[in-house]
Amino acid sequence: MRDQFGREIEYARISLTDRCNLRCRYCMPECGVKKLPHAEILSLEEVLRVAEIFSRLGIRKIRLTGGEPLLRRNLTSLIFRLKGIAGIEQVTLTTNGVLLKTLAHELIAAGLDGINLSLDTLDAATFANLTRRKAFDKVREGLQALLDERFNLKLNCVPLIGINDGELLRLAALAKVNPIKVRFIELMPIGCAWQSGLKGIPTAELFKTLEDNFGELVPVREKNSLQGPAQYFKAKDFVGQIGFIDALEHKFCSSCNRIRLTAEGFLKTCLSFDTGLDVKKLLRMGVDDEELTEKIRETIYRKPKEHFFKGAAGLRDSRQMYQVGG
């Protein structure tokens, strides 16, 4: 369906949990977090019911997020059932990779179409400093398992001044010898990222550094509308691609095609705002599919024109990123 500004909304990010086995500095506070009671998180049956309605409204791609979605029980069963919904063309997942080696085969067998692996460093000490957990070896093993399978893989890296700026060339070089996409994502002013004092590296500066070392980055034109906001490039002799997502410096709001459903069942139509629809409340009130569909349709139609991350703090959603769905 189209929203009030004529954008075709085709992509839903569904968070399955607010829990995570890492404590990344730009995502969670060091003191820990107050976890949602299990009863407050959507059941898998509720997720499937909403996904069915999403598909009837034109959603063609679903990405499962968290927290860390691999912590959710019966995940592979959910993936298999989502793949069976008419109209859903892609089911993908974003993970920190800690449990990936153990579950990779099951995820692929369930029909998963792709994985985004969040990985900001290839150094164990830097990983421990940034995530507050010593789990790099597990993530590295999970990464290798997907590379061995030649699975559809994207690596997501947040470039941070003084943290991983000395490793970005090494991370980008993974796309030179592997058919993967290495994406550099601008640090977003959300929750801990806003409060921690961490500073991101401007995309233009990183782009120049990559070209200085790898040669000209040639744009890759893809016609798939489900690709998402990343702009992709290829360097000479690269098997894979390098991508950039910079929502602040280069707003892509005019082509935004996504909505988000939090683990507690709140439908967000823009990452920046706290407005939306309490889907869980409607589900547990016993509304029928017709009424629920109409409420969701109305909410999507009112999707804001653009984010205001650079505006006044009062305009931003107060949720942390793990509460929204990464």
N, C-alpha and C positions, 0 to 999 in steps of 0.2 A: 504494500500500500504506500501511498504518498502522504507526506506530512503537509502542513499548511504552507510550506515554502517549496513544495513540488519535489522534494527529495524522495527517492525510492528507498524505503527502509527494508533491508534484506538480511540483516546480520544481527544476531542476538548473542550477547555474552552472558552466560548463566553461571553464577557462582554457586558452588556446591557446599562450601564450608568457609568459616572465618578462621579456621585453625591452620597453623603452619608449623613445620618442624625446623624452620629457620627464623631468625629475628633480624632481618635486613635493616640497616640503619635508616634507609629512606622509606621504610614501610611500617615498621613496628617500633614502639618505645622500648628502651632497655629494661624497664621495670616490668615488662610483660603486658598482657592484655586481659581484659575481662571477656571471657568466651561466652558466646551465646549458649543458653541451655539447649540441649538437643531438640526439645519440643518446639523451640522457636525457629528452627531451621526447616525449610521445605523438605518434605519427604520426597523420595524418588518418584513416587506415584504422582505427587503434586507437580513436580518438575515436568514429568511426561505430559500431564494434562495441559499445563501452560504451553509446552512446546508444540503440542497439537494445535492449539489456538494460534500460536505464533505462525505456524506453517500456513494456516488458512488465511492469515493476514498478509502473506507474502514473504515471510522470513525463509531464506534458503540456506543460510549457514548458521550453525551454532558452535560457539566456542565455550568449552567448560573451563572455569577458572576457580580461584579460591581467594584467600588462603591458598592452601595446597590441595588441589583436587584429588591427588593420588591417595590422600588420607581418607577419602570417603569410601565406605564399604559398598560393595556391589557396583563399583564404578563400571566394570566391563559389561555387566548386564545392562546398565543404563545406556551405554554407548550403542550396544547392539540394538536396543529398542528405539533409540533416537534415530538410528540409521534406517529403521523400518517405517518411519513416518513419511507419508506421501508429501513431496514437495521439499523435504530437507535434502539438499544436495551434498552438503559437507558437514561433518562433525569433527572438530579439532579440539586441542587441549593445550593449556599453558601450564607448565610445571617448573619447579626449581630443580628437579632431577634427582633428588636424594633417593627416591624409591624407584627410579626409572629402570635400573638394570633388572630388578626383581619383576617388574610388571610389564616391561616393553613387549614381550611376546604376546601376552594376553591382550594388551591394548590393540596391537596390530591385528590379531585374530578376531577381535570384536568388530573390526571394520573402521577403526579410527583413520581419518584421512590425513592428519598432520599433527605435529607437535611443535610448540614454541617452547624452547628451553631457555630460561632466564639464567644467564651466565655472564657476570661482569668481570671475571678475572680467570686466568689460568695458573695463578700462583696460590698455593695452599695457605700461606700466611695471610695474604691479602684477603682471600676468601673468608678465613676465620675472623679477621678484623671487621670485614664489611657485614657478614651475616651473623656474627657472634656465635657461630657453631663450627666445629671441626668436622666438616662433612664433605670436603672437596673430593676425596678419593672416590666416594660413592657417586658423586655427580659426574666425575670423569669417566667412571665405568659405565654409567648410564648413557653418556654422550657417545662413547665408543660402541655400545650396543646398537644404537640407532645408526651410526655411521656404517657399521658392519652390515646392517639390514638395508642400507641405502634408502632409508625411509625419508619421507617428506619432512624435512627438518629446517626450522628457523631458530637461530640463536639471537636472543635479545640481550643487548648490553646497554647499560646506562653509563655514559662517559662522565667521570667525576674528577674534578681537579684535585690533585694530590692523593688520589686513591688508586685509580687504575689508568691514569693518563699515559704511563709508560708501557702499557700492555696492549693498547688499542691496535697497533700494527700487527701484533702477533695474533690477536683475535680475528682481525680482518683477513689475515693470511689463511685462516682455516677454510675460507671460501675459494682459495686459490687451488687447493688440491681435493676439495670435496664438493659434491653437487648440492650445496646447502646455501641458505641465505643468512648472512650475518648482518643484523640490523642494529643500528645505533639509535637509541631512543632518548630524546631530550628529557632531562629531569623535570618532573611535573611538580608544581607548587601545591601538593596535596598532603595534608596531615604531617607526618614526620619529615617528609621531604621539605616541607615549608619551614618546619621548626628546627631541624637538626643543624642547620648551618652549612650543610653540604652544598657545593656549587657545581653545576653542570658545565660541560665544555660546549661552547656554541657550535652548532652544526657547520657553519661556514668555515670555522677554524679547523675543525676535524676533517672536513672535506678536502681542504687545501693540503693538510698533512698527508692524507691518503694519496692524493694525486702526486705529491712530491716524491713519494716512495714507490708507488705502484704504476705511475703513469696516468694518462687520461682516463677518467671514469665516464663511460659512455652510457647514456640513459637506456634502460630496457623498457620498451613499451609493451604493456600487457593489457589485453582487452577485457580480462575477467573482472567484472564489477565486484566480485566477492574478495578481491585481493586485499582490501583494506587500505589504510592511509599511507603506507610506506611508499617511498620513491626508490626504485631500484636502479643499480648501475653495475656495469661489468668493466673490469680492468683487463688489459691484455694478458692472455694466457690463464685467466681465471676460469675454473670449471663452474664455480658458483657465482653468487651475486652479493653485492653490498647494498644495504638499504638504510634509509634515514627516515625517522619519524620525529618531526619537530613541530608540535602543535602550537607552540607559542610564537616562534619566529615566522612560521609559515602556516597560518591557520588553514585547515582544510574543512572548516565547518560547512561550507557551501556544498560539499560533496559527502558529508557524513551520512552513512547509511546504517548506523548501529543504535541499538538500545541495550540496556543492561538490566539484569534481574539479580538482585543481591541474594545471599544465602538465606536471609530472613524474609524473602519474598517481596521486596520493594522494587518496583519497576522504575528505573531511572532512564530518562531519555537524553540526558546530557551529563557528562562526568562532572561538570562544573557546578551544577545546581542541586539543591536538595529537594526539589519538587518531583512529583511523579505519582505513582499509584501503589497503594498497599494491596497487592494481589493476594497475599496470604490471608488477610482479613476477609476478603471476599470469598476465597476458597473455603475458609472454615466457617463462614456464615451460611454456606450451602447454596450459593448462587448457581444457577444453571449455566451451561456453556454459552447460551445466547447472550445473557446479560454480561457475563465475564468478557466475552469477545467484544461487545460494544464498549465496555469500560476501557479495555486495553486499546481498542481502536481510537477512542477519543483522546486518550493520553498520548499515544504516538503522534496523532495529528497535531497536538499542541507542542511538539518538540521545539525547544528554543532555537532561534536563528543561529546563535553562536555562543561560545563560552566567554567568560569574563575573568579568566585566571589572572589577567593583568589589572583587573579593576580592584575595587575596594574589597577588603577581606570579608566583609559581611555578605558579599554576594556568593561566596564559595561554600560548597558543601562541607560540613564539619567532620564527615566520616573520614577515617583513615583508609588508606588504599586497600588493606586487607579486608575491610568491612564492605567496600564497594565491589570488589572483584577485579583482580589485576589483569 
